[in-house]
Amino acid sequence: MSELSSHTPPSPLGGEGKGERKTNYFVLFLAAGFGAGYAPIAPGTAGTLIAIPIFLVLSSIPFPLYELTVLTFFFLASWISGEAQRCWGRKDHPRIVIDEIMGYLITMLWLPKTPLFIMLGFFLFRFFDIVKPPPIRLLEKVKGGYGVVLDDVLAGVYANIVLQLVQLIVKSPLSPLY
């Protein structure tokens, strides 16, 4: 058999040429947020929308198991993002939205599961993820999948801080919503 005929052509998704690791389509499916990353417009927003039902399911896990699950998800999302970058041949490819899922889970940590907080969390996370106030943009320079996920984690932290303040105001005896 000639070398030419034994060569596997690369996939359009990358990663299947001779001497390369095979593309793991399940990893790409997860990286793309179960397909949300393929949205033709605003794939990050679509990925954040996918995060809402994931949050609703995971948030039923009791403390501290929920926090440990989110921490484990961070490492999984970072690994998946790194693999997806390798397969797609581009740093922080727009199809990678598992980082938005991670950021939204951080956004909603220790907050009530009410429609108000879920909706505010969505909009605040998207705001901080798009605007990237300092030092969020610096985290994008971190190598590998961690660079993909860390900026969304910090956007989630910023959104969470704002939501914690909202929660304090709503619970305040001076609040009309009290």
C-alpha positions as CSV (number, residue, x, y, z in Angstrom):
1,M,0.0,0.0,0.0
2,S,1.5,3.3,-0.9
3,E,1.9,6.1,1.6
4,L,-0.5,8.2,-0.3
5,S,-3.3,5.7,-0.2
6,S,-2.8,5.1,3.6
7,H,-3.0,8.8,4.4
8,T,-6.3,9.8,6.0
9,P,-7.4,13.2,4.7
10,P,-8.0,15.9,7.3
11,S,-11.6,16.5,8.3
12,P,-13.1,19.9,7.8
13,L,-13.1,20.1,11.6
14,G,-9.4,19.2,11.7
15,G,-7.4,16.7,13.6
16,E,-7.6,13.6,11.4
17,G,-4.5,14.0,9.1
18,K,-1.6,11.6,9.2
19,G,0.2,11.6,12.5
20,E,-2.5,13.7,14.3
21,R,-4.9,12.6,17.0
22,K,-8.4,11.8,15.8
23,T,-11.2,14.4,16.2
24,N,-13.4,13.6,19.1
25,Y,-16.8,14.8,17.9
26,F,-18.4,14.3,21.3
27,V,-15.8,16.8,22.7
28,L,-16.7,19.2,19.9
29,F,-20.4,18.7,20.6
30,L,-19.8,19.6,24.3
31,A,-17.5,22.5,23.4
32,A,-20.3,23.9,21.2
33,G,-22.8,23.7,24.0
34,F,-24.8,20.9,22.5
35,G,-24.8,22.7,19.2
36,A,-25.6,26.2,20.4
37,G,-22.1,27.3,19.2
38,Y,-23.2,26.8,15.7
39,A,-25.8,29.6,15.9
40,P,-25.2,31.8,12.9
41,I,-25.7,35.0,15.0
42,A,-24.4,35.5,18.6
43,P,-23.2,31.9,19.4
44,G,-22.0,33.1,22.9
45,T,-25.5,34.3,23.7
46,A,-27.0,31.0,22.5
47,G,-24.4,29.2,24.7
48,T,-25.5,31.3,27.7
49,L,-29.2,30.4,27.0
50,I,-28.2,26.7,27.1
51,A,-26.5,27.4,30.5
52,I,-29.9,28.4,32.1
53,P,-31.4,24.8,32.1
54,I,-28.0,23.4,33.1
55,F,-27.9,25.8,36.0
56,L,-31.5,24.9,37.0
57,V,-30.6,21.2,37.1
58,L,-27.2,21.6,38.9
59,S,-28.5,24.1,41.4
60,S,-30.7,21.4,43.0
61,I,-27.4,19.8,44.2
62,P,-26.9,20.7,47.9
63,F,-24.0,22.8,49.2
64,P,-21.0,22.0,49.1
65,L,-21.5,19.5,46.3
66,Y,-22.8,22.1,44.0
67,E,-19.7,24.2,44.4
68,L,-17.5,21.1,43.9
69,T,-19.4,20.3,40.7
70,V,-18.9,23.8,39.4
71,L,-15.2,23.6,40.2
72,T,-14.9,20.2,38.4
73,F,-16.9,21.7,35.5
74,F,-14.2,24.5,35.2
75,F,-11.4,21.9,34.7
76,L,-13.6,19.9,32.3
77,A,-14.6,23.0,30.3
78,S,-10.9,24.1,30.1
79,W,-9.8,20.8,28.8
80,I,-12.7,20.6,26.3
81,S,-12.0,24.1,25.1
82,G,-8.3,23.3,24.6
83,E,-9.2,20.2,22.6
84,A,-11.7,22.1,20.5
85,Q,-9.2,24.8,19.8
86,R,-6.8,22.1,18.5
87,C,-9.4,20.5,16.4
88,W,-10.8,23.7,14.9
89,G,-7.3,25.2,14.6
90,R,-8.2,28.6,16.1
91,K,-7.8,30.1,19.5
92,D,-11.2,30.7,21.2
93,H,-13.2,29.7,18.2
94,P,-16.7,31.3,18.2
95,R,-18.2,27.8,18.2
96,I,-16.7,27.2,21.7
97,V,-19.4,28.2,24.1
98,I,-18.8,25.8,27.0
99,D,-17.0,28.8,28.5
100,E,-20.2,30.8,28.5
101,I,-21.9,27.9,30.3
102,M,-19.1,28.0,32.9
103,G,-19.4,31.8,33.3
104,Y,-23.1,31.6,33.8
105,L,-22.7,29.0,36.5
106,I,-20.4,31.3,38.3
107,T,-22.8,34.2,37.8
108,M,-25.5,32.3,39.6
109,L,-23.5,31.0,42.5
110,W,-25.3,31.5,45.9
111,L,-28.2,33.4,44.4
112,P,-31.9,32.6,44.5
113,K,-33.4,30.5,41.6
114,T,-36.0,33.1,40.8
115,P,-36.9,34.3,37.3
116,L,-35.7,37.8,38.2
117,F,-32.2,36.6,39.2
118,I,-32.0,34.1,36.3
119,M,-32.8,36.9,33.8
120,L,-30.6,39.5,35.4
121,G,-27.8,37.0,35.6
122,F,-28.2,36.3,31.9
123,F,-28.0,39.9,30.9
124,L,-25.3,40.9,33.3
125,F,-23.1,38.0,32.4
126,R,-23.5,38.8,28.6
127,F,-22.7,42.4,29.4
128,F,-19.4,41.7,31.2
129,D,-18.5,38.9,28.7
130,I,-18.9,41.3,25.8
131,V,-17.5,44.5,27.3
132,K,-14.6,42.7,29.1
133,P,-13.7,45.4,31.7
134,P,-10.2,45.1,33.1
135,P,-8.6,42.7,33.8
136,I,-10.9,40.3,31.9
137,R,-9.2,40.8,28.5
138,L,-5.8,39.9,30.0
139,L,-7.1,36.4,30.9
140,E,-7.7,35.7,27.3
141,K,-3.9,35.6,26.9
142,V,-3.6,32.5,29.1
143,K,-2.5,29.5,27.1
144,G,-4.8,26.6,26.1
145,G,-8.3,26.0,27.2
146,Y,-7.8,27.9,30.4
147,G,-7.5,31.2,28.5
148,V,-10.8,30.4,26.8
149,V,-12.6,29.8,30.1
150,L,-11.0,32.2,32.6
151,D,-12.2,35.4,31.0
152,D,-15.8,34.0,31.2
153,V,-15.2,33.0,34.8
154,L,-14.2,36.6,35.7
155,A,-17.1,38.0,33.8
156,G,-19.3,35.6,35.9
157,V,-17.6,36.9,39.1
158,Y,-18.4,40.5,38.1
159,A,-22.0,39.6,37.3
160,N,-22.3,37.7,40.5
161,I,-21.0,40.6,42.6
162,V,-23.6,42.9,41.0
163,L,-26.4,40.3,41.6
164,Q,-25.2,39.9,45.3
165,L,-25.7,43.7,45.7
166,V,-29.1,43.5,44.1
167,Q,-30.0,40.7,46.5
168,L,-28.9,42.9,49.4
169,I,-31.0,45.7,48.2
170,V,-34.1,43.5,47.5
171,K,-33.8,42.0,51.0
172,S,-33.3,45.4,52.7
173,P,-36.2,46.7,54.9
174,L,-35.9,49.9,53.0
175,S,-36.6,48.3,49.6
176,P,-40.1,48.5,48.2
177,L,-39.6,44.9,47.1
178,Y,-39.0,43.7,50.7
